[in-house]
Structure formats: C-alpha cells, structure tokens
C-alpha cells in the first residue's frame, strides 16, 4: 500500500508568553544555529511558519449514493402510468480522514546527580530505548467518539465528542492555541472536565482508578485544548515497554505521544523528514514538549519538566534548579554517546518523597558532612558534562567510556552515603561487579526502584547472559536497553517491513497491536529498533 508521508506544515504565527510560574522551564539551545545559546520555553517565543512539505491527508473516497428496490410494502410513487416502487437511498459509510499512524517516545533514567539536584546542583538525565507506542486510528466522519485504550493498565474509555465541554475551552478568555505557552492549568477548565473524568475507571480499585483518571485527565485536557468540536472520531491505543512507577518517566513518555499525535492531527507540525533543517526540527520538538508539559501537570501538579524534555528531544540533558522561585534550566547534551545499558528493576516499591525527606533530615542533623556529599555529587555531574561538551570529545574512545563509567560508580557510592540505597540495589551491584561487565549505580530516588549498568565494551555475551540468568533467579526484572537514543518518532502510515506477505509492508491495526505480548512482542511488531533502526520510523533530530 502507498500512503503519503506526514510532512505536516506548521501554519500559524503567534507568541507564547510566560507569567513566571515556577512550573515553566528553560531550554538551552536556540533556533539560530548556536547550540550553546538559550531558548526560553518560559519566555516569549515567536513561532514562524514552517516550510515542511504538504500535509498528509489520506485521499477521501467520494461518497456514493446507492439505491435498491424496496420490498412490496415499500413507499410508492407515480410515474404517470402506474405505481412504481420508490427507490430507497442508502449512504455508504464515509472513509477515515487520514490513515492510521503511530507515535513513539522514550523513557528516561537519571545518569548522574540524584538528590543533589533537589538542592540546586546539576543532574544529567538521558533517554532509554524502552518506549511508549501510540497507535492513532481515525474513524469515519459519522462516528463522533474518541476512545482511549491503554490495555497495559486495563483502561478503555469512550467519550461522545459533541458532549464534551467545548464551550468552556473555546471561551476567548480561556482558549489556547498550539503555539501558546501554558505554564499552569486553568481551574475552570479542570472543573469543566470533572464530570467527564468521574466515570473513568469507576469499577476499578481505588489505586488503579486514580491511575486511569490521571491518564484520562491528561488526555482530555490536551484534546480539548488542541482540538475542536469538529475533530474526527479517533481511537488512541497505547502500549508501553516502560515499567510504570519505577522512576523511568513513563507518564512523560505517554504525554509526549499524546501531544505529538494531537498536533499531527491538527497539522501543526512539520516533518519529521531526513533533510529537515535542525532549527526546524528543534521548533517542532519545542512545540511537542510544551504541550507534553501540560499533560504532565495534569498528572503530577508541579513537574520539573525534565522527563518530558528528554522524552521529546531524546539524547540527554543537564538539569539545574538553583532557585525554586524561578524555572529550572535544562541544557540539551546532543553529543552524549549512545551506549548499551543494562537496566534492572528491583521490583521493590519506594516513595520518592520518603527518600528525599530522609536526605533532608540527614542534612539537618549533619549539615557540613551532607553538604560536602551533595557538592561532590554535583562535581560528578559537572565532570561528565565537561567531558561530553568538549569539542574534541570522541564517543568511540574507550578511555572516555571508562571515565563516564567510573563517575557512575563514584556517584553510587555517594548516594549510599546519603542512605538512599537498598539491599536489593546493592545485591544487583554485587552481581554485576562479580561478573565484571560494567559500572553500576541506582537511578532515581533510590530505596528500591531501578539500577543501571553501563556495559564495558569488552563484556562478552556469554557472561552477560549468565548474569541475566542469575538476576532472573533472584526475582529481578532486567532490560537490555540503550542510553541516549532518539526522542519522539513518527511512523506514518502505520506500516512496517516485518517480513509479512502483505503488499507494501505489514499494516499495523488495532488487533495486531493489542495482541502483541509483552515487551518482546511490542518491540518485534512496532519497535523503532535499538541497534538496527527501522527506516520507516522518522525522528526530529536537532
């Protein structure tokens, strides 16, 4: 099958302005070719018209009128010579407005700087190749519903488009456009959504219902802000290979997928395509990131902006928030090397708030000692940043990889001194150290959650497999992944060369997507690829 590529035109000019709200953030970079400049996400930005190629809209089939003779008791008409059966007109179902397409965005890990970042120090976060995948299936014009399907969390809910609170979201005093900057949620808009959220997950247990309703709130706020009452009926189906509630940015990955899909549907994005100028790619990522941040606010209230920034742009970022009365600064690290990573989930539940409070209490009791530890964690992050940002940095130099690995071990030791490790995390580190395959640390708040291991280039496959078998035996969940890969990507149309007999490639439909089993099944069917990239997936690469 052949379907146009989604080189959508951003077609509006406008200004987004900030009110200085602490939930906004600053991205270092710019749109003038200087990668060390500053692009204000929380300031006024003028959107320029994109010069992408024409928007992809599937050819609409012409609606045909069909007639058939009714049976003997049908209405009749006179033709002047007697009674004849009245032809009955039947309208054929209209075609979807565009082909099914997919969007994918990565999760993230904190590589350096946990806990110190709470006290104004630097931290480095990077994308991982565990990703969320969103299949967008347009319905015919006569079907006036939107459906949100997240089978991995047992969420399946449908809304009547015409019954949604459009009048509130379309109020001139409330209306936001795709190029606007939104730094806080509007209480009136949130209240208007509440009746439409209340029924979501109504029969689920309380904790699961909260997850369902958070996801639904994020989706509906974006849909009502970016769409209109004339938006086409659509099914949004999401699968994810990112463990939930493990500190890996799963919600931000989903928010980026939803933001991108809705912006594509309204033709507010250009590309992605291989020869796209980097400035234009950066503008599209910025636009996606802004609205993904809005989705994150619906879930977390006051997010840092780091997770959605990494999920949007990929690679890695240096994050710093020195004054909680001001937005944090997020500096893209485009030269961060793409490296093999072993991610291990302890499956030990933990509370970020508890671990942060633990460090706070320790700092209060021993300020001089703890300040030194936090300063040293900051030096670890800055040392990694200095190496990666050096114009002569060689990502293939083994000495550079060793430098980054040693910093990982140092960072973990400092976090242990802060008391935020856990026996299961230490057991993982012990097993990895004994195998001698890489450098290991906890990632995130600690107290459980996940550990990451940067693999040594000389680590042999047999040793890695033996280690993974031991991890399985002890009840840990392991993922072979890649650090600092691509950000948000688009598969338009949802067709891949999977070695099937289908002409033109295998079309990814609802049934195939929903029936993919586990991480392996999802990645085999629609994965962007880790070591061997799938060419059909396209990415914005500034």
Secondary structure, DSSP 8 states (H G I E B T S, - for coil): -------------EEE-----TT-EEEE--SSS-TTSEE-SSS-EEE-----------------EEEE---TTS-EEE-SSSEEE--EEEE----BSS--EEEEEEEEEEEE-TTGGGGT--EEEEEEEEEEEEEEEE-BTT--EEEEEEGGGTEEEEEEGGGS-HHHHT-TTT---TT----S--HHHHHHHHHHHHTTTTTS-HHHHHHHHHHHHHHHHHHHHH--TT---EEEEEEE-S-TTSSS-HHHHHHHHHHHHHHHHTT------TT--HHHHHHHHHHHHHHHHHHHHHHHSS--SHHHHHHHH-SEEEEE-S-TTS-EEEEEETT---EEEEEEE------HHHHHHHHHHHHHHSHHHHHHHHHHHHHHHHHHHHHHHSTT--TT-HHHHHHHHHHHHHHHHHHHHTT---HHHHHHHHHHHHHT-EEEEEESS-SSSEEEEEE-TT--HHHHHHHHHHHHHTT-EEEEEEES----EEEESSEE--S-SSTTSEE--HHHHHH--HHHHHHHHH---SSS--TT-EE---
